[in-house]
Amino acid sequence: MRGDLIRVLSTAEEKANELKLDGYEPDVVLLGKEAYEFIRAQINEEFGDEEEVFELSGLKIRVVEELDGDAVVIDSKAIGLGLGGAKRFKVVL
């Protein structure tokens, strides 16, 4: 459904903006396998394709199976250097 896709895109952009306000430069979104399949199905339904998805709101996608239905927007250059640099959200409700 279009509403679910808009919700996910809006949330990803919101989390990226929160990181920017904290001084980070978000560049990657980590998606659980379930979350990736959900987003891919939504995009393919909307645009009528059967293709892979490589970006979400301008952020590169990386699949991390352990996240299941969640996603994490990160600044890949700052992650692991201390607290911060990542914002997690639920994709599949």
Buried (B, 14 or more C-beta within 10 A) or exposed (E): EEEBBEBBBEBBBBBBEEBEEEEBEBBBBBBBBBBBBBBBEBBBEEEEEEEEBEEBBEBEBBEBEEBBBBBBBBBBEBBEEEEEBBBEBEBBE
